[in-house]
Amino acid sequence: MINRILRYTLIFVLLILLQLFLFNNIQFSGYVNPYVYIMFIMLLPFDISSWLLLFLSFLTGFVIDIFSGTPGMHTSASVIAGFARPWVLRMISTREDYEFVSEPSLRIYGFKWFLIYTLVIVFIHHFFLFYLEVFRLTDFFTTFLRVLLSTLFSVIFIVLLEYIRRGK
């Protein structure tokens, strides 16, 4: 139990630091903003209780908001992603397809499963985040392009980080 807590604390700290010092500085023409800190929420074990998942989602977004100067935007998008996570897991696989003692990972469930899981969670997060940031529908298609491009780049970085994390 202590090993598990230490491992997830280390993952949390590393992803937050990567986001703040590396990925927050990547912006292509205002359309691509990769957010990889969402990977922490995605990697939490299947057997985590709902209240703890939502609390950790809140905490993750809150820390990013504090250091990025975006009051509440990342917090709300992270909570939405954490809230949608069980639904996404039920949508892409049946309850028998995964063990409750494991975590969602590329190594255990394969590339296709992990890619679909990552795409859906990151898209939900980015959709909510960018439309909350703009807070109007007059730029709907421009914002949707930002959502799609940022989702694509975030997913690429998350899959690369997962390969690095698992040593493949």
Backbone bond lengths (Angstrom), bond angles and torsions (degrees), N, CA, C in turn:
res aa  C-N    CA-C-N  psi(-1)  N-CA   C-N-CA  omega(-1)  CA-C   N-CA-C  phi
1 M - - - 1.443 - - 1.526 111.24 -
2 I 1.323 116.73 -44.31 1.466 120.91 179.52 1.527 110.22 -66.02
3 N 1.333 117.49 -39.56 1.469 120.83 177.18 1.521 111.09 -60.28
4 R 1.306 116.29 -40.84 1.463 121.86 179.92 1.528 110.73 -64.33
5 I 1.329 117.04 -43.86 1.457 121.06 179.45 1.531 110.38 -64.92
6 L 1.315 116.73 -43.38 1.466 120.41 178.69 1.526 112.09 -63.85
7 R 1.325 116.31 -40.19 1.464 120.34 -179.67 1.527 111.19 -64.86
8 Y 1.330 117.23 -44.61 1.463 119.89 179.78 1.524 111.82 -71.52
9 T 1.328 117.46 -30.76 1.463 120.12 174.70 1.522 110.04 -65.42
10 L 1.321 117.03 -42.31 1.456 121.09 177.73 1.533 111.21 -64.11
11 I 1.310 117.56 -43.45 1.463 121.48 177.64 1.530 109.62 -60.90
12 F 1.332 116.83 -44.05 1.467 122.29 179.48 1.532 110.46 -58.77
13 V 1.320 116.32 -51.24 1.470 120.82 -177.38 1.528 110.94 -63.68
14 L 1.318 117.82 -44.24 1.462 120.87 -179.32 1.527 112.19 -63.96
15 L 1.330 117.02 -43.90 1.466 119.34 -179.94 1.525 111.76 -67.26
16 I 1.327 117.51 -37.94 1.464 120.53 177.60 1.531 109.66 -64.59
17 L 1.329 117.01 -45.43 1.465 120.16 179.29 1.528 111.86 -63.94
18 L 1.333 116.98 -42.93 1.467 119.83 176.12 1.521 111.36 -59.67
19 Q 1.329 116.04 -43.06 1.458 119.92 -179.77 1.520 111.23 -63.83
20 L 1.318 116.72 -46.69 1.466 120.50 -174.74 1.524 113.08 -71.05
21 F 1.324 117.00 -40.72 1.458 119.31 -173.33 1.520 114.87 -97.85
22 L 1.306 118.18 -18.33 1.464 119.92 -178.53 1.526 111.93 -117.65
23 F 1.325 116.26 -61.08 1.461 119.69 -170.38 1.526 113.91 -74.24
24 N 1.331 118.88 -24.84 1.465 119.69 175.43 1.521 111.53 -69.69
25 N 1.325 117.30 -17.00 1.462 121.62 179.48 1.527 112.68 -93.33
26 I 1.316 117.54 -0.88 1.462 121.63 178.07 1.520 108.04 -96.65
27 Q 1.319 115.67 113.10 1.463 120.97 175.90 1.522 107.54 -146.56
28 F 1.312 116.14 125.41 1.454 121.38 177.84 1.523 108.31 -110.15
29 S 1.304 116.51 105.67 1.466 123.68 176.40 1.529 113.08 54.37
30 G 1.303 117.92 24.67 1.457 120.79 179.67 1.518 114.12 77.11
31 Y 1.327 118.10 1.17 1.457 121.24 -177.42 1.526 113.49 -100.09
32 V 1.311 117.71 -25.12 1.452 120.32 -176.09 1.523 109.19 -118.72
33 N 1.306 115.50 115.68 1.460 122.89 175.55 1.527 107.43 -132.35
34 P 1.337 118.22 94.82 1.466 118.84 -178.97 1.535 111.41 -74.03
35 Y 1.301 115.24 132.19 1.462 121.98 177.07 1.523 107.89 -121.13
36 V 1.325 116.39 102.63 1.457 120.97 -176.73 1.523 112.83 -96.38
37 Y 1.328 117.70 -8.44 1.466 119.68 -179.47 1.527 111.40 -63.45
38 I 1.305 117.00 -20.35 1.469 121.80 178.27 1.527 110.85 -63.39
39 M 1.324 116.76 -19.25 1.466 121.91 178.92 1.529 111.24 -59.72
40 F 1.332 117.21 -31.95 1.463 120.06 178.67 1.525 110.61 -59.43
41 I 1.317 116.83 -45.41 1.468 121.47 -179.86 1.527 109.93 -65.08
42 M 1.321 115.84 -37.34 1.458 120.20 -178.55 1.523 112.43 -69.32
43 L 1.330 118.01 -31.81 1.460 121.40 -174.66 1.523 114.19 -87.70
44 L 1.316 117.61 -4.45 1.461 119.40 178.43 1.522 109.94 -61.61
45 P 1.322 118.27 147.68 1.473 120.84 -174.84 1.531 112.45 -63.73
46 F 1.320 114.61 157.99 1.457 121.06 179.96 1.524 112.12 -63.60
47 D 1.326 116.89 -33.15 1.458 120.57 -173.26 1.531 113.67 -86.41
48 I 1.316 118.41 10.59 1.463 121.27 179.59 1.536 109.09 -68.65
49 S 1.315 116.03 140.69 1.467 119.42 179.81 1.527 109.82 -71.80
50 S 1.317 115.64 154.85 1.468 121.28 -176.01 1.518 112.21 -61.03
51 W 1.326 116.68 -42.87 1.458 118.89 -177.36 1.525 111.02 -66.66
52 L 1.342 117.53 -36.04 1.459 120.23 179.17 1.530 110.87 -71.38
53 L 1.321 117.05 -38.18 1.460 121.25 176.29 1.525 110.37 -60.04
54 L 1.327 117.09 -46.79 1.461 120.38 179.64 1.528 111.70 -67.05
55 F 1.322 117.04 -38.13 1.469 120.08 177.97 1.526 111.15 -64.42
56 L 1.333 117.35 -45.27 1.462 120.54 179.38 1.528 111.41 -67.47
57 S 1.326 117.00 -33.87 1.466 120.56 174.08 1.520 110.25 -63.15
58 F 1.331 115.80 -45.40 1.459 121.18 177.55 1.527 110.58 -59.92
59 L 1.313 116.99 -47.60 1.459 122.03 -178.23 1.528 111.29 -61.56
60 T 1.310 116.70 -42.47 1.465 121.12 179.55 1.525 111.05 -60.87
61 G 1.315 116.20 -51.56 1.462 119.74 179.07 1.515 112.76 -64.60
62 F 1.328 116.77 -36.70 1.461 121.54 -179.41 1.522 111.47 -63.83
63 V 1.328 117.06 -42.45 1.470 120.79 178.57 1.529 110.12 -63.83
64 I 1.320 117.44 -43.02 1.469 120.43 177.92 1.528 109.79 -63.30
65 D 1.328 117.60 -42.96 1.470 121.11 178.74 1.526 111.83 -60.42
66 I 1.311 117.55 -42.81 1.463 121.09 -179.06 1.525 110.93 -60.36
67 F 1.326 116.79 -45.47 1.461 119.95 -175.68 1.523 113.42 -85.83
68 S 1.322 118.20 -14.07 1.463 120.79 -179.77 1.524 112.68 -102.36
69 G 1.307 117.53 -11.48 1.463 120.23 -178.84 1.514 113.44 71.30
70 T 1.305 116.22 32.76 1.470 121.56 178.81 1.521 108.33 -118.17
71 P 1.316 117.34 86.37 1.469 120.45 -170.87 1.532 114.18 -63.15
72 G 1.315 115.42 105.28 1.455 121.81 172.30 1.505 117.12 87.25
73 M 1.320 118.85 -13.04 1.465 119.51 -175.71 1.529 112.24 -69.40
74 H 1.308 116.96 -50.42 1.468 119.77 179.62 1.525 110.76 -70.20
75 T 1.321 116.60 -32.63 1.463 119.94 177.77 1.515 110.57 -61.67
76 S 1.326 116.89 -49.54 1.462 119.59 -177.89 1.526 111.61 -67.72
77 A 1.332 117.84 -39.28 1.466 120.15 178.83 1.531 110.97 -66.53
78 S 1.322 117.07 -36.86 1.466 120.30 178.65 1.525 111.24 -69.01
79 V 1.320 117.03 -39.61 1.467 119.89 178.16 1.528 110.29 -65.69
80 I 1.326 117.63 -39.59 1.471 120.98 176.23 1.530 110.14 -61.65
81 A 1.334 116.97 -43.01 1.471 120.72 178.63 1.526 110.68 -64.32
82 G 1.331 117.11 -42.23 1.462 120.57 177.44 1.520 111.91 -65.56
83 F 1.324 116.58 -37.33 1.457 121.08 178.04 1.534 110.98 -67.04
84 A 1.332 116.89 -36.59 1.466 121.59 -178.07 1.525 112.86 -80.66
85 R 1.310 118.01 -17.73 1.470 121.74 -174.73 1.533 113.96 -55.67
86 P 1.341 120.49 -50.03 1.471 118.62 178.15 1.530 112.91 -61.04
87 W 1.312 117.11 -37.25 1.463 121.47 178.31 1.530 110.03 -64.47
88 V 1.329 116.99 -42.87 1.467 121.25 179.16 1.522 110.14 -64.42
89 L 1.323 117.32 -41.82 1.466 120.32 178.33 1.525 111.07 -62.54
90 R 1.328 117.60 -40.56 1.465 120.12 177.25 1.521 111.16 -67.84
91 M 1.330 116.97 -33.23 1.455 121.46 -177.95 1.532 111.72 -69.72
92 I 1.336 117.28 -40.76 1.468 119.00 -173.53 1.519 113.62 -92.49
93 S 1.327 117.96 -12.06 1.458 119.31 177.83 1.518 109.93 -157.02
94 T 1.300 114.72 157.49 1.462 119.12 177.39 1.517 109.63 -83.61
95 R 1.295 116.20 166.99 1.467 121.65 -177.63 1.526 111.48 -61.55
96 E 1.313 117.88 -30.13 1.459 121.04 -178.73 1.525 112.19 -78.42
97 D 1.342 117.39 -13.95 1.459 119.87 -176.66 1.520 113.53 -74.25
98 Y 1.314 117.78 -19.94 1.452 118.24 -179.65 1.516 110.96 -131.03
99 E 1.324 113.42 149.82 1.453 120.17 178.87 1.520 108.13 -86.18
100 F 1.316 116.70 140.50 1.454 119.68 -178.27 1.522 112.97 -74.31
101 V 1.309 117.77 -10.51 1.453 119.58 178.71 1.520 111.81 -90.87
102 S 1.310 118.43 -8.47 1.459 120.76 -176.79 1.523 111.18 -101.14
103 E 1.300 114.34 175.14 1.453 122.05 177.45 1.523 108.44 -115.76
104 P 1.319 117.53 157.06 1.460 119.66 175.99 1.528 109.62 -66.32
105 S 1.309 117.42 118.47 1.457 119.35 179.14 1.516 110.19 -147.23
106 L 1.303 113.66 156.47 1.461 121.61 179.61 1.519 110.89 -65.60
107 R 1.304 116.62 -39.14 1.469 121.34 -176.39 1.529 111.62 -65.63
108 I 1.316 117.13 -41.50 1.461 120.78 -175.11 1.524 111.94 -80.34
109 Y 1.329 117.86 -43.64 1.466 121.02 -171.11 1.521 114.68 -105.41
110 G 1.307 117.62 -3.49 1.452 120.91 174.87 1.519 113.70 90.75
111 F 1.322 114.13 163.97 1.459 121.18 -174.71 1.524 112.24 -65.58
112 K 1.333 117.36 -46.32 1.467 120.54 -175.84 1.525 110.95 -61.93
113 W 1.323 117.25 -47.97 1.460 121.24 179.53 1.520 111.20 -60.26
114 F 1.347 116.44 -47.11 1.462 120.70 -178.06 1.519 111.30 -65.53
115 L 1.333 117.19 -37.85 1.463 120.93 179.51 1.530 110.95 -64.86
116 I 1.329 117.88 -45.76 1.465 120.87 178.66 1.519 110.48 -63.06
117 Y 1.316 116.62 -45.92 1.464 122.02 178.59 1.529 110.88 -57.89
118 T 1.326 116.47 -47.29 1.459 121.17 -179.40 1.520 111.41 -65.82
119 L 1.316 117.37 -44.81 1.466 120.77 179.80 1.526 112.01 -57.70
120 V 1.312 116.81 -46.35 1.464 120.20 -176.41 1.525 110.98 -67.50
121 I 1.329 117.79 -48.18 1.473 120.77 -178.64 1.529 110.70 -63.42
122 V 1.327 117.36 -46.76 1.464 120.62 -178.33 1.527 110.64 -65.86
123 F 1.326 118.22 -39.05 1.464 120.23 178.17 1.527 111.03 -62.58
124 I 1.322 117.52 -44.66 1.468 121.03 178.23 1.527 109.86 -59.51
125 H 1.323 116.32 -47.13 1.465 121.18 -179.75 1.534 111.06 -60.54
126 H 1.324 116.81 -50.85 1.459 121.07 -176.49 1.533 111.82 -67.33
127 F 1.315 116.80 -39.08 1.458 120.06 178.93 1.526 110.22 -58.62
128 F 1.303 115.98 -49.45 1.459 120.05 -179.45 1.528 110.97 -66.43
129 L 1.327 117.57 -42.48 1.461 121.90 -177.49 1.527 111.92 -63.38
130 F 1.318 117.61 -49.14 1.463 120.09 -175.06 1.524 112.62 -72.63
131 Y 1.319 117.30 -36.63 1.466 118.22 177.42 1.524 111.34 -73.06
132 L 1.304 118.20 -29.65 1.466 120.72 173.20 1.527 110.15 -69.28
133 E 1.323 116.70 -37.00 1.455 120.98 178.69 1.529 111.22 -64.80
134 V 1.313 117.37 -45.41 1.464 121.51 -179.25 1.528 110.63 -75.48
135 F 1.310 117.01 -43.69 1.471 126.14 176.95 1.525 113.53 57.55
136 R 1.326 115.19 36.08 1.464 120.85 172.00 1.526 107.75 -158.98
137 L 1.302 115.43 157.47 1.462 119.72 -178.34 1.531 112.81 -101.75
138 T 1.331 117.38 2.73 1.464 118.48 -179.46 1.528 111.56 -67.46
139 D 1.315 117.55 -29.84 1.461 121.87 177.53 1.524 110.76 -104.26
140 F 1.318 117.08 40.18 1.459 121.77 -173.24 1.528 112.28 -56.69
141 F 1.331 117.57 -50.02 1.458 120.18 -174.16 1.528 112.18 -73.29
142 T 1.325 117.38 -34.77 1.458 120.33 175.60 1.525 110.46 -64.36
143 T 1.325 115.95 -43.40 1.456 120.56 178.71 1.521 110.36 -66.93
144 F 1.323 117.69 -38.97 1.462 120.59 178.74 1.527 110.77 -64.25
145 L 1.335 117.32 -36.80 1.464 120.49 175.46 1.528 110.03 -63.27
146 R 1.333 117.25 -41.46 1.473 121.30 175.71 1.525 110.87 -60.02
147 V 1.343 116.15 -42.47 1.465 120.86 179.42 1.529 109.85 -60.97
148 L 1.320 116.94 -48.67 1.467 120.85 -177.64 1.530 112.37 -64.15
149 L 1.329 117.00 -47.22 1.463 119.84 -178.55 1.526 111.68 -67.38
150 S 1.317 117.04 -42.08 1.463 119.67 178.83 1.523 111.09 -67.19
151 T 1.325 117.16 -36.85 1.459 120.48 175.93 1.522 110.57 -62.41
152 L 1.313 116.75 -45.03 1.462 120.98 179.40 1.525 111.20 -59.01
153 F 1.316 117.37 -50.18 1.458 120.02 -178.47 1.530 111.98 -68.77
154 S 1.320 117.65 -37.66 1.468 120.06 177.59 1.519 110.78 -62.90
155 V 1.329 116.83 -42.58 1.465 121.05 179.97 1.526 110.21 -64.25
156 I 1.317 117.43 -41.39 1.470 120.32 178.10 1.528 110.12 -59.92
157 F 1.318 117.08 -47.01 1.467 120.21 -179.78 1.524 111.82 -66.78
158 I 1.326 117.79 -37.76 1.469 120.58 179.69 1.530 110.48 -66.03
159 V 1.327 117.31 -42.92 1.466 119.90 178.15 1.530 110.56 -64.81
160 L 1.325 117.23 -40.38 1.467 119.63 176.36 1.525 111.28 -62.93
161 L 1.320 117.41 -43.28 1.462 120.75 177.57 1.532 111.36 -63.64
162 E 1.323 116.90 -35.40 1.463 120.17 178.14 1.531 110.44 -67.50
163 Y 1.336 117.23 -39.35 1.463 119.83 175.41 1.525 110.95 -63.60
164 I 1.325 117.07 -41.90 1.466 120.97 177.76 1.523 110.48 -64.66
165 R 1.334 116.34 -43.25 1.467 121.30 -178.10 1.525 111.37 -62.78
166 R 1.293 117.15 -37.66 1.469 121.50 -178.19 1.512 113.41 -92.71
167 G 1.335 117.87 -1.88 1.466 120.65 174.75 1.485 115.22 71.02
168 K 1.332 118.18 31.18 1.467 120.03 177.74 1.510 110.17 -96.77
